[in-house]
Amino acid sequence: MNRQLTALFAALEAILVIAIGVAIPLVPLTLLWGIQYGLAIDWAVFWRVAVDTWLLGHGVDIAMTLDPVTAAQLGLPTAGAPFTLTIALLGFALLTVLLGVRAGRRVAETRFRILGELVSLTTFALVSFTVTFTAQHPDATPSLVQGTLLPTLVFAVGLAIGVRRTRNLQDNRGSSIRDWINDWPTTVRDVVMTALRGGAAAAATVFTLAAVLTAAAILMSYARIITLYESLHTEVLGGVTITLAQLALLPNLVIYTASWLVGPGFALGTGSTVSPLATQLGPVPAIPVLGALPPEALAFGFVGLLVPAVAGFLVGAILGPGARRKLEARELAFVAIGIGLVGGVILGLLAWASTGAAGPGRLQDVGPNPFAVGGWAALELGLAAMAGLFASLKRSSAKVDVLQG
């Protein structure tokens, strides 16, 4: 493949990623326009809604002004007052990263990899600017700067991952970061690598259990969610559109559940709180999936606090046998601290990405406090990992004593 074909191929890959992301909300909205509204409304309205939804999924701020009818349908106060949406529907960001990984793997297979990367990123930024520009409207105005840069940054992350993984497989080598760490002193390297693996594993365990708990809560609240659907009085296409929007919000809900398990919980409006020890909800928007929220504090909600403790302990116990062959007992304490810090940073960053303003008034405060989540997660995972590491150390010493006896 020559330079011209590589550039064309990379540009088409970037355009395809944006087209898929925008098409997900645009297709059902277009069907709604044709079937339910009989083409009576300008199609540009639905185009702007689809683009705004895609941009919102990448963290782009959108200045909004709702008319009284729309505000009443959504259960939002203060119609006509301008406000800014800042909460990200992380499902779209996740999709862009995954499609970026796919594009990066394809670009890395060409002879002119760097050219392909530059063309792909430039094309993505230009198309992202174009679609953001077409969505400008007094009622909903996305930031042109953020609309150009933030989706491109998310795509760049996926592109870099795809290129790096493909190059590593082709060259049969490890990552450059790992090679750099391998040059460190042996003890420091072992502590850092063990802490990185353990912290990532602990955070992944908490997040996985949060996903399971979120699915269970939705299934157990099925009747309440259906009731909320019926109260919206949408037809089939309207229900499908709302469901797709909620799927884009699903990663946020899993992060909220993880924050609940860690302890600080999350807010659904100023003055509200949802945590294992206390639940205080004010008016909640008429979004069906929010029917899975507990209306009051759960009787045994405190049991959820055991999840990060168990995750940290298991990670420490699993890594302990390998770590003790390389490290002394006092160095295992630094490993435990590192596991807590890495896990806390990961969960704190996820909490930060899922937090923002979801509407006017009290809805300007939605999501978990990232500093509280990160801090408590670091403490819980670190202490539990230390217990797991030293428990495995004692168990190993006991086995040696038995064998020697």
N, C-alpha and C positions, 0 to 999 in steps of 0.2 A: 504494500500500500504506500503510494507516494505522499508527498506533503499535502497536496491539494485534497486528496481523498481523506487523509487523516483529519485535516481541519474540518471538512464537510461532515465527516462521521462524528467528530466530537461535538460540533455545533448541533447536529440533529439529536444526539443523546441528551444534551442540556435542554433543548426545546421539549423533548419528549417527557422529561421529568416534570417540567412545569405544566405541560398539557395534561398529564395524568392527575396531578394534584388539583388543578382547577376543575377538571372534568368531573371529579367525584361529587362535588356539590352541584355543579352546573347541569349535569344530565337530569337528575330528578327535578331540579328547579325548572328546567326547560319543559319537561313533561307536565309539570304542574301548570306552567304558563299555557301550554297548548290544550290540555284536557280539562282542567278545572276552571281556568280563567278564560278559555276560548279565545286566546290571542288578543284579549281586550287591553291588556297592559303592555306598555313598552318593554320589549325583551331586554333592553339595556339595564332595567332595574334588576333583573335576575342575574345578569352578567356581573353587575357590581356586587351583589350579595355573595356570589360564588367567589369572586376575587378577594373580597374582604374576608371571607371565611378562610381562604387559603393563606392570606397574609397574616391574619390573626393567629393561625396555627404556627407561625414562625416568630411570634413575639412582636409583631409590628403594632404600634399604637394606632388606634383609630378614633378620631374625634367624632362623637355621635350626638345627634339631636333627634329625639323621638317625638312623633305626633301623638296626641292624646289617645287615639284609638289603639295604636300599636302598644303604647305604654300600658293601657288597661288590659289588653290581651295577655301581655307578659307578666302582669302583676307588679309592674315597676312604678314607683312614685315619681313626682316632679316631672311630668311631661313637658317638653319644650325647653327644659334647661339643658345646656350642653354638658357633656361628660366625656371621659376618655376610657375606652376599653384597652386594657393592657394585659389581660389574662391570655395565655397562649393555649390553644387547643393542640396539645402536644402530639396527637395522632398524625397530624400533617407533617410536623417536623420529623417524626420517626419515619414516615413514608419517604420523605425527601432524603434522609440519611441512607436508607436502604437502597433506594434507586441510585443515589450517588455512589454507593459501593459497587453496584452493578456497572455503572458507567465507568468508574475508575478501573475496574478489572478489564473492561474492554479496551480502554485507552492504553493501559499498560501492556497490552499484547501487541501494540503497533510498534513500528520502528521509530517513530517520532513522538515519543511519549510526552516530552516537555511541551512540544507544540500542541499536542492534543489537550493537555491539561490547561494551558493558557487559553486556547480557543474555547474550551468547554466552560471555563469560569467566566470569561468575557461575555460569551453568548448568554449564559444564564443571567448575569447581571443586567445586560441590555434588555432581555425579554422581561425580566422581573420589573425593571423600571417602567417598561411599556405597559404591562398589565396594571401596575400600580397607578400609572398616570390615567389610564382609561377608567379607573374606579373612583376618580375624584368627584365628589358631590357634596353640596352643602350639608346634607343630612348625615353623611358618613364620609369622612375625609381621612384616608390612611396617609401616614407619613411617607413622603416620597423617598427621603434618605433611608429610613429604616426599611421601607419596602424594597429598596434596591440592595442594601447591604446584608440585612439579616437572613433572608432566604438564601442568598449567595454564600454566606458564611456556613449555614447549615449544610448546603450542598457540598461545599469545599471539604467539610469534615468527612462526609461519606466518600467523596472522591479520593481524598488522601488515604483513607483506610483501604479502599479497593486497590489503588495503585500499589501501596506498600505491601499488602498481602500477596498480590500477584507477583511482584518483584522478588519477594522473599521465597516464594515457591519456585520461581524460575531459577533463581540463583542458589537455591538450597542453603539459605543462610538465615540467621536470626535477625531481629530488628537492630537498627543502629543504636537505639536507646539501651537495649540489653548489652550490646557490645561495649557501650560506654560504661555501663555499670560494672561489667566484668573487669574493667581496669582498676576498680577500687580495691582497697585492702580486703582481704578475704573475709574477715569478721564483719566489717561494715557492709560488704556486699550481701552476705548471707542474711544479716538482720534486715536490710532494706528489701531484698527480694521476698523473704518470708512474710514480712509485714504487708507488702503490696499484694501478694497472693491472698493472704489471710483477710485483709481488709476488704478486698474486692469480693471474695467469696462470702464473707459475712453480710455485706450490703446486699449481694445478690440473693442470699437466703432470705433476708428480711423482705426484700421486694417480691420474691416469688411467693412467700406465704401471704403477703399483702394481696397479691393478685388472686390467690385462692380464696381468701376471705372476702374480697370484693365480689367475686363470682357467686359465692355462697349467699352473701347479703342480697344480691340482686334476685337470685332464685327464691329465697325465702320471702322476699317482699313483692313477689310477682303480682299478687292481687292488687296491692296498693299502686304499683306502677301502671297497671292496666287502667285503674280508675282515673289516674292522672291523665293518661292518654285520652280517655273518653271525655274528660272535662274540657279538653282543648277543642273538641268538635272539629277535628281535622279529618279529611277523607283519607283514602288509602295512600295517595301520593304525598299528602302532607305528613302522614305518619312515617312514611319511608324517609322523607327529608329530615324530619326531627330525629329519627333513629340514627341516620348517618352522622348528624351533628353530635349526637351523644357518643357514638363510637369514636369520633375524633377527641372527645373529652375523656375517654376511658383511661388513657395513661395518667391523666391528672387525678382521676379518682383512685387509681392504684397507689399513687404517691401520697394522696391524702390518707389512705388506709395505713400505709407504712408509717406516716407521721403519727397516726393514732396509736399504732403498736409501740412506737418509740416512747410515747408519753405525752408530748406537748399537744398533740391533736392538730386541729385546723379550725378555721373560722369560715362561716358562710354569711359574712356581714359584720359590720362593726358592732362589738358587744356580744357576739355569739361565740360559742365554743363547742367543739365536739371532741371529747377525749375519753379515755377509759374510766376516768374518775368523775367526770361531770359533763353533762350535755345541756346546753342552753341555746335553743334556736328561736330566732325571731321569725318574721315573715320570710318565706323561702320562695324563690321563683318557681313558676309552674313548669318545671322540667321533670318529665316522668321518672328519669333514673334517680333523681333525688328522693324518690319515695323509698329508696333502700336505706336512707338515714334513720338511725334510731331516734324516736321522738323524745326519749329521755335517757338518762344514764343507764347502762346495762348493769344488771345485778352482779354479774361476775366479769365486768369489763376489765378489772385489774389483772385478770389472767393474761390478757393480751400483752402486758408488760414483760411477760416471760419470754416472748418470741425473740427479741434481740439478745436477751441473756442466754437463751438456749443456743441461738445461732453462733454467738461468740464463743461459748464453751465448746461446741462441737468443732468449730474451726480450729480452736486451740488444741483440742484433743487429737484431731486428725494430723495437724502439722507438727505436733510435739515430738513424735518418734523420729521424724527426719531432722528436726531442728536440733535435738539434743546430741545428735552425732557430730554436729558442726559447732555448736555453741555451748557455752557454759551456762550455769543456772542464772547468774546475774544478767547475762545477755538476753535470756528469754524474757526478762522484764521489759527490755527495750522493744522486743518483738511485739509483746502484748500492747504496749503503748502505741507502737506504729500501726497495729491492726485497728485499734480504736480510732486513731486519727484518720487513717485512710477510709475506713467505713463511715466515720462521721462526715468527712468532707464529701464523699459520694452522695450520701443521703441528704446532706444539707444543700448541695448543688441541685439535686432533683427537686427538693422542696422549693428552692428559689425559682427554678424554671416553671413551676406549676402555680406560682402565686401571682396575683394581680387584681386589677379592677374588672368586675364583671357587669357593672351597671352603675346607675346614679345612686346618690345617697349612701346608705349603709353598705351597698354592694361594692363600694370602692375597696373594701377589705375582704378578700376571699382567698383562702388557702392557708397553709401552715406558715409559721415563723421559721425561716431557714436557719437562723442562728440558734434558736432553741432546739430544733430538730437535730442539727449537726452536733451541738454541744452534748445533748443527752445521749445521742447515739454513740459518740466517741467515748463517753464515760461508761455506758452500759457494755458496749462491745469490748472495750479495753479491759475492764475488770473481769468480764466473763471469759475472755480469751486467756487472760493470765491464769485464771483458775483452771481452765482446760489444759494449758501448757504444763503447769506444775503437777496437775493430776496425772497426766500421761507420764511425766518424769518419775513420780512416785510409783506408779504402777509398773514401770519398766524396772525400777530399782528392786521392787518386791519380787518380780520374776527372776531377776538375777540372783537374789538371795535364796530363793527357792531352789534354783538350779545348783547353786554352789553348796547348799545344804544337802 
